[in-house]
Amino acid sequence: MRSTFAANYAATARGHGYIDMTLLVIDDIFEVGREIRALCEQIHGYDSELASQIRRAWVRAAMNAGEAQHRRGAKQVNRFDDAMGEAREAHTGLRMALAFSLIEQERAERVIDRVDRIVAILFKLSHPKR
């Protein structure tokens, strides 16, 4: 069975527009958040500060993306840009945890790949065509 995450990105790739992406990205952020939380629990045993920073960045990414869904114009673009920055911070933290061998490589790379895709969607949402 295909995950919601994969189905959402497949739908987006088939040509769904800007509005559909705004609705899909927050669900994907929540889904990946469960995986990030599990990784942060592992990281916490070695580096509680890094785990906390990753977790907080991901929560802020979700909060900004959620706020952006109810904004329009420049405010919406700014919130998606903020969400993208927070997602990139979480991405960097996960890569550091992997570099420090605090988390299992295969699982971490899978989550990092999913975060990359979310960052790409947030980039598109924060740089709309004019």
C-alpha positions in Angstrom: 0.0 0.0 0.0 1.3 3.4 -1.0 1.8 6.0 1.8 -0.1 9.2 1.9 3.2 11.0 1.4 4.0 9.2 -1.9 0.4 9.6 -3.2 0.5 13.3 -2.4 3.7 13.9 -4.3 2.6 11.7 -7.2 -0.6 13.8 -7.5 1.4 17.0 -7.4 3.7 15.7 -10.1 0.7 14.9 -12.3 0.1 18.6 -12.6 -2.0 19.6 -9.7 -1.6 23.3 -9.0 -0.5 25.7 -6.4 -3.6 25.4 -4.2 -3.4 21.6 -4.1 0.3 21.8 -3.0 -0.7 24.0 -0.1 -3.2 21.5 1.1 -0.9 18.5 0.7 2.3 19.9 2.2 1.0 20.2 5.7 -0.2 16.6 5.8 3.2 15.5 4.6 4.9 17.6 7.3 2.8 15.8 9.9 3.5 12.4 8.5 7.3 13.0 8.4 7.1 14.6 11.8 6.3 11.1 13.3 9.5 9.8 11.8 11.5 12.8 12.9 10.2 12.4 16.5 11.4 8.8 16.5 14.8 9.8 15.3 15.0 12.6 17.8 14.3 10.0 20.6 17.4 8.2 19.4 19.5 11.3 19.1 18.4 12.5 22.6 20.3 9.7 24.3 23.6 11.1 22.8 22.9 14.8 22.3 19.7 16.2 23.8 20.4 19.8 22.5 20.6 18.6 18.9 17.4 16.5 19.3 15.6 19.4 20.8 16.7 21.8 18.0 15.6 19.4 15.2 12.3 18.8 16.9 11.6 22.5 17.5 12.6 23.4 13.9 10.2 20.8 12.5 7.4 22.1 14.7 8.0 25.6 13.5 8.0 24.4 9.9 4.6 22.9 10.5 3.2 26.0 12.3 4.4 28.3 9.5 3.0 26.1 6.8 -0.3 25.8 8.6 -0.5 29.6 9.0 0.4 30.1 5.3 -2.6 28.1 4.3 -4.9 30.8 5.7 -3.0 33.8 4.4 -2.9 35.3 0.9 -0.4 37.3 -1.1 2.9 38.3 0.4 2.0 37.1 3.9 1.4 33.6 2.5 4.7 33.6 0.6 6.6 34.8 3.7 5.1 32.0 5.9 6.0 29.4 3.3 9.5 30.8 3.1 9.8 30.7 6.9 8.5 27.1 6.9 11.1 26.2 4.2 13.9 27.7 6.4 12.8 25.8 9.4 12.6 22.5 7.4 16.1 23.2 6.1 17.3 23.6 9.7 15.7 20.3 10.7 17.3 18.7 7.6 20.8 20.0 8.6 20.3 18.8 12.1 19.4 15.3 10.9 22.5 15.3 8.6 24.7 16.3 11.6 23.2 13.5 13.7 24.0 11.1 10.8 27.5 12.5 10.4 28.0 11.9 14.2 26.7 8.4 13.8 23.9 9.0 16.3 21.2 7.5 14.1 21.0 4.5 11.7 22.1 5.5 8.2 19.4 3.8 6.1 16.5 5.1 8.1 18.0 8.6 8.5 18.7 8.9 4.7 15.1 7.9 4.0 13.7 10.6 6.3 16.2 13.2 5.0 15.0 12.4 1.5 11.4 13.0 2.5 12.4 16.3 4.2 14.2 17.3 0.9 11.0 16.7 -1.0 9.0 18.8 1.5 11.6 21.6 1.2 11.3 21.5 -2.6 7.5 21.9 -2.3 7.9 24.7 0.2 10.4 26.4 -2.1 7.8 26.3 -5.0 5.2 27.7 -2.7 7.4 30.5 -1.5 8.5 31.4 -5.0 5.2 31.5 -7.0 5.3 32.3 -10.6 4.3 35.8 -11.4 
